[in-house]
Amino acid sequence: MNAFRWLVSREVLRWALLLAAAAALSTFMVAQDRVADVSYGRSPSTAALPEGSAGELSDASVPSVAEMTALVAADPVVRLPGTVARWDEQRVRATIGDGGARILAAPPGLDEAEQQRVRDVDNADIWIVGTEVSGGGYTATPDDLPGWRARFATGDVTDAIVALIAAQRRTPLPPDRDALGWREPTDRELTPVVAALRATGRYAAPGASLSRVPERAAATAFPDGAWFVALPQQPYGKPLPAYGPALHRLAPDQPIVVMYGGWVEYHGPQAAEFAEVAGVSFYAQFGSRLSRFDYPQEAVLGVYLGRVTDVRYAGLFGRPLPYQPFDPLRVALPALPWLFTGCVAGFVVLSIHTVRTAGRRHRADLGPAGRVAQMAGLSALAVELSLLTDAGSDPALVRGISLLRAARDAVDGGLPDRHVRGLLTDAAADLDEVARHVRMPGYRPDVYLRARLS
């Protein structure tokens, strides 16, 4: 009875392991569709440059296509009135070489129809609208912050022109150069800036278009307040006064935003983590429109501050992560593949053990009636093997037959089942030796009896 219970418990365990493996696999696969949704909240900013209502269209205009075509035919470089783009003429001429290339530069702030008139001048190889450089189906756009900075702080488009010529001629692109130089602002330059910032938090230099700071955007971007410095687009080819680092040394804990024309940069707490993220994302999205149109600094600053707010709500600035309740599945998920593997391994081991002991289970657990059936089966096996034996296997066959006769006499004499089982085990061993000697695997007792009893 105890043996039977052990067999039943082992079978239950074997199938329980298989079910546990299936449950682990199913749970793991279903969990792959789960998506973490962790946020500090919805950003209140609306970072956008509204088209047509932000003062981006200037009073500038361009001549007719025929007039511009005539101008380009007479001069390889034509700069229309109001043009702000500048470039290194020596480097551009060296890049153009003997192949020749004609450049038509127009001012920013043109409407779409006037921009299209510029591009309709067929004898121009390169069109520049504002600081956007295009031609031959290509548009040259900066791919890093130094390129955007040179374009919007001083109107420098040298790298863009050189890259466009290389693309048109299918030659390797030359490396970009950070053409901007920096200098320390003098005490005479810095004193009025510091005084205005400490008094009002804002300074706009002569020529800057920033009339006011967008208060709502500034409050959400910098709740503790910030200083704002606005300068006009700087002269091309001259070092820029580095107001940001100078002011940061005076007030290390104060957020500082400095504008050079359409270029915006940040100095202050978390500048190493935040400034590059905000700058890259802002100019990558809005750089094309800023290049072609004449947005006032107030509009540019408002959108930049909106991007700062978006970054803050994304969890930067060293803010702690939001509370996340304990999730047992999230904790246990990495262990599910190992649990699945262990359950499958246990099922396989128990299955192999079950197969190997199938024959022994028939012989060991069927009681006296089973002994009689086993003895009859072994007797039939001995008869079949007697037709195959030779001198080498005859002794084992004789011993096996003798043990079978002794077992039959023990049964007839009512001897204990234990004694009968021992005799049958020894007889089976001798008959197994015969089967192996004659190379007949099907006549091995375990195989023969399993087939006979089934």
N, C-alpha and C positions, 0 to 999 in steps of 0.2 A: 504493500500500500504506500509506504514511504517513497519507494522508487517511482511509483506511478505519479505521486504528487510532485516529485522533483522534475519528472519529464514534463508534466503539465506546466509547471512554473517556468521551465526553460522555454517552452514554446510561447507562452504569454510574453516573456521578456523579449524573445526574438521578434515577434510581430509588433510589440510596443516600440522597440528600437526603430523598426521600419516606419511606423507612423510618426514617431518623433522626427525622423530625418525628413519625411515629406513635409511636416509642419514647419520645420526650420527653413527648408528651401522655399516654401511658399511665402512665409513671412518676409524672408530676405528679398525675394523678387518683388513683392508688393511694395515694400519699403523703398525701392528704387525710384518710385514715382513721387515720393514725398519731396516737397520743395520748401526750404526754410524761408520764412517771410519775416525778417527781423528789420525793424525800421525805427528811427527816432520819431517818426511822424511825417506827415506830408509837408514838404517845403512850401512856405507861403509865397515864394518868389515867382515871378513870371518873367524869366529872363528871355527877352525877345527884342529884336530891333524892328519896330513897326514900320512897314514900308509906306512911304508917302506922307507920314504924319509925324515924323521925328526931325524935320528940318534938314534932311539929308540932300535935298535938291538945292543947288546953288543957282545964282543968276547967270552962271557961265553958259556960253553957247559955242557952237562950232560952225565953221562955214559949210557951204554945200559940198557934196562929194566931188564935183568937178573942180571947185576951187582948191580943196585939199589935195586932189590928185595933181594939180598943177604945182602946188607948193612942194610936194614930195618929189616930183620930177626935177624941180630946180635945185633941191637941197637934200642930201641923204639923211639929214636929221632935222625934223621940223618940230618945234615946240610951240604949240598954240597958246594964246594968252590964258593965264591962270594955271598953267601946268605946275604941279608940285613935285613930280618925280625927278630925282637926280641920280646920276651914275658916274662911275669912274670912266671918263672918256678914253683914257689911254688903255686901260684894260679891255674895254669893249672893242676898240679899234684893233687891238692885238688879237682878240678872239675872232673878229670878222675876217681879218687878213685880206687877201686879194679877192676873195669871193664876193665881197660887197654885200651890204644889207642896208635897207632904208628904214628909218625909224620915224613913226608919227606919234607924238605924245600929246594927250589932251588933258584938260583939267578934270578934277573929280566933281561929283554932283550933277552930272548930266542925266537927263531922263533916258529911258530905254531907246527911244527913237534916235536921239542924238548919238548915243553909244553905237547904235547900229550903223549910222552914217560914217562914223570913224572906221568901223570894220569893213565898210564897203569900198574903202580906198584900196583898190587892187594892187597898185604899184608899191605899197608899203609892205615890207617883210615883217615888221614888228609893230604892233599897236600897243600903246600904253594909255589906259584910261584911269586917271588918278594915279594909283600905284599898281594896278593890275597889268601884267605883261602877258600878251598873247600873240599868236601868229602861227600860220601853217597848221591849224587844227590843234595846237597845243596852248595850254595856259600854265605859266610858271608860278608855282605857289611855294612859299617857304615850308620847310618840314621840321623846323625847330624854333625855339624861342629867340635865339640870336637873329635869325632871319626875319621873324615878325617884328622884333624890336627895331632893327635897322630900317625896315620899311615904314613903320608908323611913327617912329621918333624923329627921323630925319628925311624921309621920303627916298631912301637909298634903294634902288632896284638893280644894282649892278649884278648881283648873283643871279637874279631872275633872268636878266637879258643874256648873260653868258650861258646859263643852263638852257634857255630856249634856243639859242643858236646851235648849241651842241646837239639838242634833240632834232632840230631841223636837218642838220647835216649828218645825223647818226654817228656822232663821234662820242668818245667817253665823256661823261659829265665831269667837269673840274670840281675839286673840293670847294665847299663854301668857305667864306672868310667872314670872321666877325669884325667888320670894318669900323665899328664904333669905338672911339676912344673916350676915356673918362678922366676927369680931373676933380680935385677937391674944390668945393665952392669957397670963395673968399669970405672973410668976415663981413665985408660990405654986402655980399650977396646973401649970406646966411642970416644976418641980424634981423632984417625986416620979415623974413619968412618965419623965424622962431617967434617973433613978437606977435605976428598975426595968428599963428597957430595957438599960442597960449591964450590969446584973447578970444578968438572965435572958433578955433579948430579948423580953419580953412584959409588957404592963401592961393590967390589967382594972380599970376604974373601978367604984366602988360602983354597983350596979344593973345592970351588964353581965352577960349570961348566959354569957360565954366563960369556961369553966373550964380549958380547955387548948387548945393549938394542935395541929391534926392534923399530927403529925410527918412522916408519909410524904408527905402532899400538899405540905407546906411544903418538904421536901427536894427533891422533883422540880420544884417551881415555882421555888425560889430555892436552887440548890445551894450558893451561897456564904453563905447565911444571910440573914435579914431580921428587922426589928423589927415587932412586932404590938401595936397599941393598940386596945382595945375600950372603947367608951362606950355607955351605954344610949341609947334613943331620946330625943332632945333636946326640951326644952320648946318648944311651938309659939309662934311669934311672937317668939322671942328669938334674937339672933345666936349662931351656933355658934362655939366656940373652934377656930381653924384650927391644929390640932396638926400636920397633915401638912407644910405649908410651914415652920412653925417648926422642926420636927425635921429637915427636909431642909437647912435652913441650918446646923444644928449638925453634920450628918453627910451631906455632899453625895453621897458614894459609897455610902451605905447604902440598900438597898431598904426602904421603909417602907409597911406596910399599916395603914390606920386604918379602924375601923368605928364608925359612928354608928347604933346599932340594927341594922336590916337593910341599911344602906347601907355598901358597901365601896369604898374608894378607894386608889389607889396613888400614892406619891411616891418618886422616886429615879432611878437611871440609866434612860435611854430612856423616861422617862415620857411625853414628847410623842408618841412613836410607839405606845407599848404600852397606856397607861392607858385611852385612849378605846376602843381595839379590844376589850380585855378587858371593860370595863364595858358597852359596848353589846351585845356578844354574850351576856354573862351575863344581864343583866336582860331582854333581848328574849326569851330562852328561858325563864327561870325567874321573871320578874316577876309573872306571874299567880298562881302558887302562893304566892310569898312574900307577896302582897297578902292572900290569904284565910286563910292558916294562920299559926301561931305558932311558926315554926322557931327553935330556939336558935341563937345566934351561931356556935357550933362547927360546926353543920351547914352554915350559909350560907358560912362561911369555907372549909370543906373543899371545897365545890363551886366556889367562886371560885378557889381555888388550882389545882383541876383544870383550870379554863378557862385559867389562866395557863400551865400546862404545855402544854395544847393549842396555845396561841399560840406558845410557844417552839419546839415541834416543827414548827410551820408555817414556821419560818425567820425570825421577827422577832428583835428584840433586836440587830440589826446583825451577825448571824452570817454568815460567808461562805457562798456557795452551795456545794452539794456538788460533788465532782468529776464531770465529765461527759466521757466518752471522746469522741475525735474521730469524728464521723459524716460521711462524705463526702456522703451524700445530703442531710443537713440543711444543709450548706454550699452544695451545688449547687442545692438546690431553688429558691431565688429566681431562678436563671438559666434554669431550664427553659422558662418561657414565652417568653423571648427566643430561646433556641435553637430552639424550635418555630417561631416566626415567621420566623427567618432561613432555616431549612430549607425552609419552604413557599415563601418568596420566591424562593429559588434554584431550586426545582423549577419554579415558574411561569415564571421568566425563561428557563430552558433549554427548557421546553416551547414557549414562543412562538418562540424562535429555531429550534427544530426544524421547526415548522410553516412558518415563512417561508422556510426553505432546502430544503424538500422537493423543489420543482421543480428548483432548481439542482443538487441532489444527483443527480437522475436524469440531468441533462444533463452534469454535469462528471465523473462517475465510472464511466460505463458503457463507455468505450473506443471504438474505431472502429465496432463494431457498434451501439453506442448512438448514434453520430453519424448513421449511416444512418437509424435509426429516428426520430431527432429531425428529420432533414432531410425524411423522408417526412411526418411530422406537420405540419411547418411548410408543406410544399407543399400538403397537404390544407386547411390553414387559409387559405392564400392563395386557393385556389379558392373557398372559401366566402365569404371577405371580398370577392372580386371582384364578387359579386352585390349587395353593399351599398354600394359606394363611390360617391362623387360627385366633382365637380371638386376639392373641397378635399382629399380623401384619396387621389386617384389617384396623385399623385407618390410618396407613401410606399409605396403598393402596388407600383408599378413598380420602385422601388428594392429592395424586399424580394424580389420575384420574380427580379430580376437577380442579387442576392446568392445566392439559392438555386441558380440555374443555375451560378454560379461555384463554389459549394461542391460541387455534383455533379461538375463537371469536375475539381476538385481531388482528390476521392476517386478518380475514374477514373484520374487521372494519377498517383496514388500520392504526392501531396504530403503533408507532415507533418500530423499530427493537430492540432497547434497552429494551423496556418493554417486548417484546416477549421473548428475551433472558433470562431475569430475571425469568419469569414464568417457562420456560423450565428448568432452572438451579434448581429451587426449586422442580419441579416435579421429576427431576432426583435424587435429594437428598432423596426424600421420597421413590422412587422405590428402591434406593440403600439400604435404611434401611430395606425394605421388603426382598430383596435378602439376606442380611446378617442374617436376623431373621430366614429365612427358610433354611439357610446354602446352598445356591446355588451360588457359585462364578461366574459361567458362566452367571448368570442373573443380575450381577451388570451392571449398565448402560454403564460404560466405556468399559467393555469387550464385552457386547452384541452389542453396536452400532459399535465398531471397526470391529467386525466380519461381521456385516450387511452391513456396508459401504464399506468394502473391497471387 
